[in-house]
Amino acid sequence: MDYIGGKAMKYDQQKQFLQEHAIFQVLEEKQQDRLLLSGELQRIPKYHYVIHERQTNDDIFLLLEGVAKNTFINDQGEEVAVLFYHPGDLIGIISAITHRKTQFSVQSMSELLLLRIPHHLFSDLLRENLLFSEKMVRMVSQRLDNLYEKIQEEYSYHAHGLDTYPYRKKIGEIMSTPVLTARLEDSLLELARRMDKAQISSLVIVSQDQVPQGIVTQRDIIRAVANQPTLISQLQAHELMTRELLTLPPDAYFYEALLMMVKHQVKHIPITALDGRLEGIVTMRNLTQARGNAVLSVVDTIESQQSIEGLANCKKQIHQILESMVKEQATAHEMCTLITELNDRLLRRLIVLSEQEMAAEGLGLAPVEYCWLTMGSEGRREQTLSTDQDNAIIYQDVSSDEKEKVVGYFAQFAEKMVSGLERCGFPRCTGNVMATNARWCHSVSEWKQEVDQWYKSLEGDELRNFTIFLDFRGAYGQMALAEEIRTYLISKRNHYLIHRLAEDDLEYHVPLGAFGRIITDRGADIPDSINLKHGAVMHIVNAMRILSLHVGVTAISTLERLAALQARGIFTLEEAEEIEKAFNTLMVFRIQENLRQMTTGVPLSNSICVKSLTKQDYIKLKRALSTAKWVQQMIARRFHVGGARL
């Protein structure tokens, strides 16, 4: 049984697999040989169980090819996927070590090739090789942490009487399989017949080894028939297909597929294994059946609006989606990413309506290319309900003769936009950082002059303005204009500027005492509260911004900056994970508190009453604050900032 998918895995290939494996590579060569000679290659068909719940399993399986899922049955009788296995993963190791009946099932999602390792041999290797044993124990510990964290999340939803929403379902649970495919050389007529017979709207075009090459939809066929009617019998799949495929792995979350469809306006997403082979497909129908239709409905509603009043009603629907994601305990990154995408769509629709209104008033379309910028938390894709407007305009350089006309046009356009955003529920910025302020509406050359001036001197409001601008993102229009300014900004960075930003972050301390006690602001509007934004979140945001500017990272969102910094060795993987967890915790607290304030009619703020927290939430908040404090101290040390209140 050493064949799968028509391909042989010879002994030397198995040996190479072990030598490249993160854990098995530490075995001596003679130990690797012993393992391969004593192990047994097994082929498992699709949708069969490798291990079944309540069965005793002593052997360990090394996955060589294919994808499998780890599931358990919750108290409601529902099967819940908690983990997906890919080539290189070990299956059954926990039950084999404990000699107890497994509490999980492992089912193949595709045809599998496994190396079955006898328990006695595995035990001998653990005794003989201390490094192998150490790596294995660490892997098992991480696996248990992941499993029980998923189980705790699942039970917490039902324990609190919460409705279950699909945002954290895995794509592998809802994707359609098997996938009807076609070859590159198949004719248009054959594609059409196959779609009609199966009553489907697309076919994935694959290579001989089942790697997706493109996709052909009904719309592609209709367009070809309309444009090239005399060539219908000659056209082949490779001439019709869309080649730029968007794909996801089976362990991606529901919300990721939903976001991909919303952002890129696609209706089909092929699901691929690590080796690129097709495993399944997710369609818009899959998502709507899994109750993702609320988000897709909002997208359609936004795109069809012809008035600002209609868009304002869409904002209410976006809030409802946010509430549902909070109920399912989605992470802050998941919530903010999806909500920002919906808000961006609302913004872009408002721009279109404003441009139409300008034309109807006889002012015409924009006289030159421009780009609408969002800044601050909106630019970072980290909006919460208490986010106000931070926006600006970049337009092409113009001659002195055209300047007055161009400035006048964008001044009126900006007023329509800012007013429209306000009516849609986005308050005006109290610091007047908006495109209606001439300070925030410039040509490319003028923006470069602004950057030069900031780099020379940063004090008072100018320091605040610069930090807001650093997080700008092009949201509509000619994106190349925004990228030109981004490139210029990074190229002009200097030590003075970065040191000044670090000094500014140290002006505010994290509300955590020397012995880990949370220090509340007794004089605040909300008694015994802390300001989550200024006391914690912004220290992590500032640190990632400062470090990114220092090393030339161009990412904008806090977590994207963190990932880029970790990749450059600024943070270890463990440090990055700790910072990400703290940031998500703090942002979720902000969103939950904003929703509570909205429900009770209390003005939106970033404050949270510490005394009202449960013991568990108090501990979570204290851990997040501790991480924020460590990050702040690290910035102070790295950039030699003294006199800080830490």
C-alpha positions as CSV (number, residue, x, y, z in Angstrom):
1,M,0.0,0.0,0.0
2,D,2.7,2.4,-0.9
3,Y,0.7,4.2,-3.7
4,I,-1.7,7.1,-3.5
5,G,-3.1,9.2,-6.3
6,G,-1.1,7.2,-8.7
7,K,2.2,8.2,-7.2
8,A,4.7,6.0,-5.4
9,M,6.4,7.1,-2.2
10,K,9.6,5.2,-2.3
11,Y,11.8,4.5,0.7
12,D,14.3,7.3,-0.1
13,Q,11.3,9.7,-0.4
14,Q,10.1,8.6,3.0
15,K,13.6,9.0,4.4
16,Q,13.8,12.6,3.0
17,F,10.4,13.4,4.5
18,L,11.7,12.4,8.0
19,Q,15.0,14.3,7.5
20,E,13.1,17.5,6.7
21,H,10.5,17.1,9.5
22,A,10.9,19.5,12.4
23,I,10.8,16.7,15.0
24,F,11.9,13.5,13.3
25,Q,15.0,15.1,11.8
26,V,16.7,15.0,15.3
27,L,16.7,11.2,15.2
28,E,19.9,9.5,14.3
29,E,19.9,8.0,10.8
30,K,19.8,4.4,12.1
31,Q,16.8,5.4,14.3
32,Q,15.0,6.8,11.2
33,D,15.8,3.6,9.3
34,R,14.3,1.5,12.1
35,L,11.2,3.6,12.2
36,L,10.6,3.3,8.4
37,L,11.3,-0.5,8.4
38,S,9.0,-1.1,11.3
39,G,6.3,1.3,10.3
40,E,3.5,0.5,7.8
41,L,2.3,2.6,5.0
42,Q,-1.5,2.8,4.9
43,R,-3.9,4.4,2.4
44,I,-7.1,5.8,3.8
45,P,-10.1,6.6,1.4
46,K,-11.8,10.0,1.6
47,Y,-14.3,10.5,4.5
48,H,-13.1,7.4,6.4
49,Y,-12.1,7.5,10.0
50,V,-8.5,7.1,11.0
51,I,-9.5,7.2,14.7
52,H,-13.0,7.1,16.1
53,E,-14.2,8.6,19.3
54,R,-14.3,6.3,22.3
55,Q,-11.9,3.8,20.7
56,T,-8.6,2.9,22.3
57,N,-5.6,3.7,20.0
58,D,-2.0,2.8,20.8
59,D,-0.2,3.5,17.5
60,I,0.8,6.9,16.0
61,F,0.1,8.0,12.5
62,L,2.4,10.4,10.6
63,L,0.5,12.1,7.8
64,L,2.4,12.0,4.6
65,E,-0.2,13.2,2.1
66,G,-3.8,14.6,2.3
67,V,-5.9,16.5,4.8
68,A,-7.8,15.2,7.9
69,K,-9.9,16.9,10.6
70,N,-10.2,16.3,14.3
71,T,-13.7,16.5,15.7
72,F,-15.7,16.0,18.8
73,I,-19.4,15.8,19.6
74,N,-20.6,18.6,21.9
75,D,-23.5,18.5,24.4
76,Q,-26.0,19.5,21.8
77,G,-25.0,16.5,19.6
78,E,-23.3,18.7,17.1
79,E,-20.0,17.7,15.5
80,V,-17.4,20.4,15.9
81,A,-14.1,20.6,14.0
82,V,-11.3,21.8,16.3
83,L,-8.2,20.9,14.3
84,F,-7.1,20.1,10.8
85,Y,-4.1,17.9,10.0
86,H,-1.7,18.5,7.1
87,P,1.3,16.5,5.8
88,G,3.9,16.3,8.6
89,D,1.3,16.3,11.4
90,L,1.1,13.4,13.9
91,I,-2.3,11.8,14.5
92,G,-3.3,9.9,17.6
93,I,-0.3,10.9,19.7
94,I,-2.2,12.1,22.7
95,S,-4.3,8.9,23.1
96,A,-1.3,6.7,22.4
97,I,0.7,8.4,25.2
98,T,-2.1,8.3,27.8
99,H,-3.4,4.8,26.9
100,R,-7.0,6.1,27.3
101,K,-10.0,6.1,25.0
102,T,-9.8,9.0,22.7
103,Q,-12.3,11.8,23.1
104,F,-12.0,12.9,19.5
105,S,-12.5,11.4,16.0
106,V,-10.1,11.9,13.1
107,Q,-11.7,11.7,9.7
108,S,-10.1,12.0,6.3
109,M,-11.1,15.0,4.2
110,S,-9.2,13.6,1.2
111,E,-7.4,10.4,0.4
112,L,-4.6,10.0,2.9
113,L,-1.2,8.4,3.0
114,L,-0.1,7.5,6.5
115,L,2.9,6.0,8.1
116,R,1.6,3.9,11.0
117,I,4.3,3.9,13.8
118,P,3.9,1.0,16.4
119,H,3.6,2.2,20.0
120,H,6.5,0.2,21.3
121,L,8.9,1.6,18.7
122,F,7.7,5.2,19.4
123,S,8.3,4.6,23.2
124,D,11.8,3.3,22.5
125,L,12.7,6.3,20.4
126,L,11.5,8.6,23.2
127,R,13.7,6.9,25.7
128,E,16.7,6.7,23.4
129,N,16.8,10.3,22.1
130,L,16.3,13.1,24.7
131,L,16.1,15.9,22.1
132,F,13.4,13.9,20.2
133,S,11.5,13.4,23.5
134,E,11.8,17.1,24.4
135,K,10.5,18.2,21.0
136,M,7.6,15.7,21.2
137,V,6.6,16.8,24.7
138,R,6.5,20.4,23.6
139,M,4.4,19.6,20.5
140,V,1.9,17.6,22.6
141,S,1.7,20.4,25.1
142,Q,0.9,22.9,22.3
143,R,-1.6,20.5,20.8
144,L,-3.4,20.1,24.1
145,D,-3.5,23.8,24.7
146,N,-5.1,24.3,21.2
147,L,-7.6,21.5,21.6
148,Y,-8.8,22.5,25.0
149,E,-9.0,26.2,24.1
150,K,-11.3,25.3,21.2
151,I,-13.4,23.1,23.4
152,Q,-13.7,25.8,26.0
153,E,-14.8,28.3,23.4
154,E,-17.4,26.0,22.1
155,Y,-18.9,25.2,25.5
156,S,-18.8,28.9,26.5
157,Y,-21.1,29.8,23.7
158,H,-23.8,27.4,24.9
159,A,-23.1,28.0,28.6
160,H,-24.0,31.6,28.2
161,G,-27.1,30.9,26.2
162,L,-25.6,32.6,23.1
163,D,-26.9,32.1,19.6
164,T,-24.3,30.3,17.5
165,Y,-23.1,32.1,14.4
166,P,-20.9,30.6,11.6
167,Y,-18.1,33.2,11.6
168,R,-15.6,30.8,13.4
169,K,-16.6,27.6,11.6
170,K,-13.8,26.1,9.5
171,I,-14.2,26.1,5.7
172,G,-13.5,22.4,5.7
173,E,-16.8,21.9,7.5
174,I,-19.0,23.7,4.9
175,M,-17.1,23.3,1.6
176,S,-18.6,21.2,-1.2
177,T,-16.8,18.0,-2.2
178,P,-16.1,16.4,-4.5
179,V,-15.5,19.2,-6.9
180,L,-16.5,18.9,-10.5
181,T,-13.5,19.9,-12.6
182,A,-12.3,20.2,-16.2
183,R,-9.0,20.0,-18.0
184,L,-7.3,22.9,-19.8
185,E,-8.0,21.4,-23.2
186,D,-11.7,20.7,-22.6
187,S,-14.0,22.6,-25.1
188,L,-16.5,25.3,-24.3
189,L,-19.3,23.0,-25.4
190,E,-18.1,20.3,-23.0
191,L,-17.9,22.7,-20.2
192,A,-21.4,24.0,-20.8
193,R,-22.8,20.4,-21.0
194,R,-21.1,19.5,-17.7
195,M,-22.4,22.6,-15.9
196,D,-26.0,22.0,-17.2
197,K,-26.0,18.4,-16.3
198,A,-24.8,19.0,-12.7
199,Q,-26.8,22.3,-12.3
200,I,-23.7,24.2,-11.2
201,S,-22.5,27.7,-12.2
202,S,-18.7,27.0,-12.4
203,L,-16.0,24.5,-13.1
204,V,-12.5,24.6,-11.6
205,I,-9.9,23.9,-14.3
206,V,-7.1,21.6,-12.9
207,S,-3.8,20.2,-14.1
208,Q,-3.1,16.5,-14.2
209,D,-2.1,16.4,-10.6
210,Q,-5.3,18.2,-9.5
211,V,-3.8,21.7,-8.9
212,P,-6.2,24.5,-9.8
213,Q,-5.2,26.5,-12.9
214,G,-8.3,28.7,-13.2
215,I,-12.0,28.8,-13.1
216,V,-14.7,29.0,-15.7
217,T,-18.2,30.4,-14.8
218,Q,-21.5,30.5,-16.7
219,R,-20.8,34.2,-17.2
220,D,-17.5,33.4,-18.9
221,I,-19.3,31.1,-21.3
222,I,-22.1,33.6,-22.1
223,R,-19.5,36.3,-22.8
224,A,-17.6,34.0,-25.1
225,V,-20.7,33.1,-27.0
226,A,-21.7,36.7,-27.4
227,N,-18.3,38.0,-28.4
228,Q,-17.0,35.0,-30.5
229,P,-20.1,33.1,-31.8
230,T,-18.2,31.7,-34.8
231,L,-15.5,30.2,-32.7
232,I,-17.7,28.4,-30.1
233,S,-16.7,24.9,-31.3
234,Q,-13.0,25.8,-31.1
235,L,-12.7,27.5,-27.8
236,Q,-11.0,25.6,-24.9
237,A,-11.0,26.0,-21.2
238,H,-7.6,27.6,-21.0
239,E,-8.8,30.4,-23.3
240,L,-11.9,31.1,-21.2
241,M,-10.8,30.7,-17.6
242,T,-10.0,33.3,-15.1
243,R,-6.4,32.6,-14.1
244,E,-6.0,34.8,-11.0
245,L,-7.6,32.4,-8.5
246,L,-8.2,33.2,-4.9
247,T,-7.9,30.1,-2.7
248,L,-8.1,29.2,0.9
249,P,-6.9,26.2,3.0
250,P,-9.6,23.9,4.6
251,D,-8.7,25.2,8.1
252,A,-9.4,28.8,7.2
253,Y,-12.4,30.3,9.0
254,F,-15.8,31.1,7.6
255,Y,-15.3,34.8,8.0
256,E,-12.1,34.7,5.9
257,A,-14.1,33.2,2.9
258,L,-16.9,35.7,3.5
259,L,-14.4,38.6,3.6
260,M,-12.7,37.4,0.4
261,M,-16.0,37.2,-1.4
262,V,-17.1,40.7,-0.2
263,K,-13.7,42.3,-0.9
264,H,-13.0,40.8,-4.3
265,Q,-16.6,40.3,-5.5
266,V,-16.2,36.6,-6.3
267,K,-18.7,33.8,-5.8
268,H,-16.4,30.7,-5.9
269,I,-13.3,30.0,-3.8
270,P,-11.4,26.8,-4.4
271,I,-10.1,25.1,-1.2
272,T,-6.6,23.7,-1.6
273,A,-4.2,21.5,0.5
274,L,-0.7,22.6,1.4
275,D,0.7,20.9,-1.7
276,G,-1.8,23.0,-3.9
277,R,-4.1,20.1,-4.8
278,L,-7.9,20.8,-4.9
279,E,-9.8,19.7,-1.8
280,G,-13.1,21.4,-2.2
281,I,-14.9,24.6,-3.1
282,V,-16.9,27.2,-1.2
283,T,-19.6,29.1,-3.1
284,M,-21.8,31.9,-2.1
285,R,-24.6,29.3,-1.7
286,N,-22.4,27.5,0.9
287,L,-22.1,30.7,2.9
288,T,-25.7,31.7,2.7
289,Q,-26.7,28.2,3.8
290,A,-24.4,28.6,6.8
291,R,-26.2,31.8,7.7
292,G,-23.6,34.2,6.1
293,N,-26.4,35.8,4.1
294,A,-26.7,38.7,6.5
295,V,-23.3,40.0,5.5
296,L,-23.8,39.4,1.8
297,S,-27.2,41.0,2.0
298,V,-25.7,44.2,3.5
299,V,-23.2,44.3,0.6
300,D,-25.9,44.2,-1.9
301,T,-27.9,46.8,0.0
302,I,-25.0,49.2,0.2
303,E,-24.3,48.9,-3.5
304,S,-27.9,49.6,-4.5
305,Q,-28.4,52.7,-2.4
306,Q,-29.2,56.0,-4.1
307,S,-29.3,58.3,-1.1
308,I,-27.4,59.1,2.1
309,E,-30.4,58.2,4.1
310,G,-30.3,54.7,2.7
311,L,-26.6,54.3,3.5
312,A,-27.3,55.5,7.1
313,N,-29.7,52.5,7.5
314,C,-27.0,50.2,6.2
315,K,-24.8,51.4,9.1
316,K,-27.3,50.0,11.5
317,Q,-27.1,46.6,9.8
318,I,-23.3,46.6,10.1
319,H,-23.7,47.2,13.9
320,Q,-26.0,44.1,14.0
321,I,-23.4,42.0,12.3
322,L,-20.8,43.2,14.8
323,E,-23.1,42.2,17.7
324,S,-23.4,38.7,16.3
325,M,-19.7,38.4,16.0
326,V,-19.2,39.5,19.6
327,K,-21.7,36.8,20.7
328,E,-19.6,34.2,19.0
329,Q,-16.4,35.6,20.6
330,A,-14.7,36.3,17.3
331,T,-11.3,37.9,17.7
332,A,-10.9,41.6,17.4
333,H,-8.9,41.2,14.2
334,E,-11.7,39.1,12.7
335,M,-14.4,41.7,13.7
336,C,-12.4,44.8,12.7
337,T,-11.4,43.3,9.3
338,L,-14.9,42.4,8.3
339,I,-16.5,45.6,9.7
340,T,-13.9,47.8,8.1
341,E,-14.5,46.1,4.7
342,L,-18.2,46.9,5.0
343,N,-17.6,50.4,6.1
344,D,-15.2,50.9,3.2
345,R,-17.9,49.8,0.8
346,L,-20.3,52.3,2.4
347,L,-17.6,55.0,2.1
348,R,-17.0,54.1,-1.6
349,R,-20.7,54.2,-2.3
350,L,-21.0,57.6,-0.6
351,I,-18.1,58.9,-2.8
352,V,-19.9,57.8,-6.0
353,L,-23.2,59.5,-4.8
354,S,-21.2,62.7,-3.9
355,E,-19.5,62.7,-7.3
356,Q,-22.9,62.3,-9.0
357,E,-24.3,65.1,-6.9
358,M,-21.4,67.4,-7.9
359,A,-22.0,66.6,-11.6
360,A,-25.7,67.3,-11.2
361,E,-25.0,70.7,-9.7
362,G,-22.9,71.6,-12.8
363,L,-19.5,71.2,-11.1
364,G,-18.6,68.2,-13.2
365,L,-16.4,65.2,-12.3
366,A,-13.1,65.6,-10.5
367,P,-10.8,67.9,-12.6
368,V,-7.7,65.7,-11.8
369,E,-7.0,62.2,-10.5
370,Y,-7.3,62.0,-6.7
371,C,-7.2,59.5,-3.8
372,W,-9.5,59.6,-0.7
373,L,-7.4,58.7,2.4
374,T,-8.7,57.2,5.6
375,M,-6.4,57.6,8.6
376,G,-6.0,56.7,12.3
377,S,-7.9,53.6,13.4
378,E,-9.9,53.5,10.1
379,G,-6.7,53.6,8.2
380,R,-5.4,50.7,10.3
381,R,-8.7,48.7,9.8
382,E,-9.3,48.8,13.5
383,Q,-12.5,50.7,13.7
384,T,-14.8,50.4,16.7
385,L,-18.2,51.9,17.3
386,S,-16.6,55.0,19.0
387,T,-14.4,55.8,16.0
388,D,-14.7,59.3,14.6
389,Q,-13.6,60.6,11.2
390,D,-10.0,61.0,10.2
391,N,-9.7,61.6,6.4
392,A,-7.8,63.5,3.8
393,I,-7.4,64.0,0.0
394,I,-4.4,63.7,-2.3
395,Y,-4.7,65.0,-5.8
396,Q,-2.3,65.3,-8.8
397,D,-0.1,68.3,-9.1
398,V,-1.6,71.1,-11.2
399,S,-0.4,74.3,-12.8
400,S,-0.9,77.6,-11.0
401,D,-3.5,78.5,-13.5
402,E,-5.6,75.5,-12.6
403,K,-5.0,75.6,-8.8
404,E,-7.9,77.8,-7.7
405,K,-10.4,75.7,-9.7
406,V,-9.1,72.4,-8.4
407,V,-8.9,73.6,-4.7
408,G,-12.5,74.9,-5.0
409,Y,-13.8,71.6,-6.4
410,F,-12.3,69.4,-3.7
411,A,-13.4,71.8,-1.0
412,Q,-17.0,71.4,-2.0
413,F,-16.6,67.7,-2.6
414,A,-15.0,67.2,0.9
415,E,-17.9,69.0,2.6
416,K,-20.4,66.7,0.9
417,M,-18.3,63.7,2.0
418,V,-17.7,64.7,5.6
419,S,-21.3,65.7,6.0
420,G,-22.5,62.4,4.5
421,L,-20.3,60.4,6.7
422,E,-21.6,62.2,9.7
423,R,-25.2,61.4,8.7
424,C,-24.1,57.8,8.3
425,G,-23.0,57.6,12.0
426,F,-19.3,58.7,11.8
427,P,-18.9,61.8,14.0
428,R,-16.7,64.7,12.8
429,C,-13.2,64.7,14.2
430,T,-12.9,67.1,17.2
431,G,-9.4,67.9,16.1
432,N,-10.6,68.8,12.6
433,V,-8.4,66.2,11.0
434,M,-10.7,65.9,7.9
435,A,-10.6,66.7,4.2
436,T,-12.8,69.8,4.8
437,N,-9.8,71.4,6.5
438,A,-7.5,72.8,3.8
439,R,-4.6,71.4,5.9
440,W,-5.7,67.9,4.9
441,C,-6.4,68.4,1.2
442,H,-3.3,68.8,-0.8
443,S,-1.5,68.0,-4.1
444,V,1.3,65.4,-4.1
445,S,4.0,68.0,-4.0
446,E,2.3,69.8,-1.1
447,W,1.9,66.6,0.9
448,K,5.7,66.0,0.5
449,Q,6.3,69.5,1.9
450,E,4.1,68.6,4.8
451,V,6.1,65.5,5.5
452,D,9.4,67.5,5.3
453,Q,8.0,70.0,7.8
454,W,6.9,67.2,10.2
455,Y,10.4,65.7,10.0
456,K,12.0,68.9,11.1
457,S,9.8,69.7,14.1
458,L,7.2,67.7,16.0
459,E,5.5,69.4,18.9
460,G,2.0,69.7,20.3
461,D,-0.8,69.2,17.8
462,E,1.7,68.6,15.0
463,L,2.9,65.4,16.8
464,R,-0.7,64.2,17.1
465,N,-1.4,65.1,13.4
466,F,1.7,63.2,12.2
467,T,0.8,60.0,14.1
468,I,-2.7,60.0,12.6
469,F,-1.2,60.6,9.1
470,L,1.3,57.7,9.5
471,D,-1.7,55.3,9.5
472,F,-3.2,56.6,6.2
473,R,-4.6,54.2,3.7
474,G,-6.0,54.8,0.2
475,A,-9.7,53.9,0.2
476,Y,-10.9,55.2,-3.2
477,G,-9.4,56.7,-6.4
478,Q,-5.9,56.6,-7.8
479,M,-4.0,54.5,-5.2
480,A,-0.7,55.2,-6.9
481,L,-0.9,58.7,-5.4
482,A,-1.1,57.3,-1.9
483,E,1.8,54.9,-2.5
484,E,4.0,57.7,-3.8
485,I,3.5,59.6,-0.5
486,R,4.0,56.4,1.5
487,T,7.3,55.7,-0.3
488,Y,8.4,59.3,0.3
489,L,7.5,59.2,4.0
490,I,9.5,56.0,4.6
491,S,12.5,57.3,2.7
492,K,12.7,60.5,4.7
493,R,12.6,59.0,8.2
494,N,15.3,60.0,10.7
495,H,16.4,59.3,14.2
496,Y,15.0,62.6,15.7
497,L,11.5,61.8,14.5
498,I,11.5,58.2,15.8
499,H,12.9,59.3,19.2
500,R,10.3,62.0,19.4
501,L,7.5,59.5,18.7
502,A,8.9,57.2,21.4
503,E,9.0,60.1,23.9
504,D,5.4,60.9,23.2
505,D,4.3,57.4,23.9
506,L,5.9,57.6,27.3
507,E,3.8,60.6,28.2
508,Y,1.0,58.3,29.3
509,H,1.4,55.3,31.5
510,V,-0.3,51.9,31.5
511,P,-2.7,51.8,34.5
512,L,-1.0,49.0,36.2
513,G,0.8,49.2,39.6
514,A,4.1,47.8,40.6
515,F,2.4,44.7,42.0
516,G,0.0,44.1,39.2
517,R,-2.9,46.0,40.6
518,I,-5.1,47.8,38.0
519,I,-5.1,51.6,38.8
520,T,-8.5,53.1,38.1
521,D,-9.3,56.7,37.5
522,R,-11.6,57.6,40.4
523,G,-12.2,61.1,38.9
524,A,-13.5,59.9,35.6
525,D,-17.1,60.2,34.3
526,I,-17.4,56.4,34.9
527,P,-16.2,55.7,38.5
528,D,-13.5,53.1,39.0
529,S,-12.7,52.9,35.3
530,I,-9.7,52.9,32.9
531,N,-9.5,54.3,29.4
532,L,-8.8,51.2,27.3
533,K,-7.7,53.3,24.3
534,H,-5.2,55.7,25.9
535,G,-4.2,53.5,28.8
536,A,-3.4,50.3,26.8
537,V,-4.4,49.9,23.2
538,M,-2.5,52.9,21.9
539,H,0.7,51.8,23.5
540,I,0.7,48.6,21.4
541,V,-0.4,50.6,18.3
542,N,2.3,53.2,18.9
543,A,5.0,50.6,19.4
544,M,4.2,48.8,16.2
545,R,4.1,52.1,14.3
546,I,7.4,53.4,15.7
547,L,9.2,50.1,15.1
548,S,7.8,49.8,11.6
549,L,8.9,53.3,10.7
550,H,12.3,52.6,12.2
551,V,13.0,49.5,10.0
552,G,11.0,50.6,7.0
553,V,8.0,48.3,7.2
554,T,5.1,49.7,5.0
555,A,2.3,47.7,6.6
556,I,-0.5,49.8,8.1
557,S,-2.6,47.7,10.5
558,T,-1.1,46.9,14.0
559,L,-1.2,43.1,13.6
560,E,0.2,43.3,10.0
561,R,3.0,45.5,11.4
562,L,3.6,43.0,14.2
563,A,3.8,40.1,11.8
564,A,6.3,42.0,9.6
565,L,8.4,42.9,12.6
566,Q,8.4,39.3,13.9
567,A,9.6,38.2,10.4
568,R,12.5,40.6,10.6
569,G,13.5,39.3,14.0
570,I,12.4,42.3,16.1
571,F,10.2,40.0,18.1
572,T,10.4,36.3,18.7
573,L,7.4,34.2,17.7
574,E,6.4,33.8,21.4
575,E,6.6,37.6,22.0
576,A,4.5,38.3,18.8
577,E,1.8,35.8,19.9
578,E,1.7,37.4,23.4
579,I,1.3,40.9,21.9
580,E,-1.3,39.8,19.4
581,K,-3.3,38.1,22.2
582,A,-3.2,41.2,24.4
583,F,-4.2,43.5,21.5
584,N,-7.1,41.3,20.6
585,T,-8.2,41.1,24.3
586,L,-8.2,44.9,24.7
587,M,-10.0,45.5,21.4
588,V,-12.7,43.0,22.2
589,F,-13.3,44.7,25.5
590,R,-13.6,48.1,23.7
591,I,-16.1,46.7,21.2
592,Q,-18.2,44.9,23.9
593,E,-18.3,48.0,26.0
594,N,-19.3,50.2,23.0
595,L,-22.2,47.8,22.2
596,R,-23.3,47.9,25.8
597,Q,-23.2,51.7,25.8
598,M,-25.2,51.8,22.6
599,T,-27.8,49.4,24.0
600,T,-28.2,51.4,27.2
601,G,-28.2,54.8,25.6
602,V,-24.9,55.8,27.3
603,P,-22.6,58.1,25.2
604,L,-19.9,56.1,23.5
605,S,-16.5,56.2,25.1
606,N,-13.3,54.1,25.6
607,S,-13.7,53.7,29.3
608,I,-14.6,50.5,31.1
609,C,-15.6,50.0,34.7
610,V,-13.1,47.6,36.2
611,K,-15.3,46.8,39.2
612,S,-18.1,45.5,36.9
613,L,-15.8,42.8,35.4
614,T,-16.1,39.2,36.2
615,K,-13.1,37.6,37.9
616,Q,-12.1,35.9,34.6
617,D,-12.4,39.1,32.6
618,Y,-10.4,41.0,35.3
619,I,-7.6,38.5,35.0
620,K,-7.7,38.7,31.2
621,L,-7.6,42.5,31.3
622,K,-4.7,42.5,33.8
623,R,-2.7,40.2,31.6
624,A,-3.3,42.4,28.6
625,L,-2.3,45.5,30.5
626,S,0.9,43.7,31.7
627,T,1.8,43.0,28.1
628,A,1.1,46.6,27.0
629,K,3.3,47.8,29.9
630,W,6.1,45.5,28.8
631,V,5.8,46.8,25.2
632,Q,6.0,50.4,26.4
633,Q,9.1,49.6,28.5
634,M,10.7,47.9,25.5
635,I,10.2,51.0,23.4
636,A,11.7,53.2,26.1
637,R,14.8,51.0,26.3
638,R,15.3,50.6,22.6
639,F,15.1,54.3,21.8
640,H,16.8,55.5,25.0
641,V,13.9,57.5,26.4
642,G,14.4,58.5,30.0
643,G,12.2,59.9,32.7
644,A,9.2,57.7,31.8
645,R,6.4,57.0,34.2
646,L,6.5,53.2,34.0
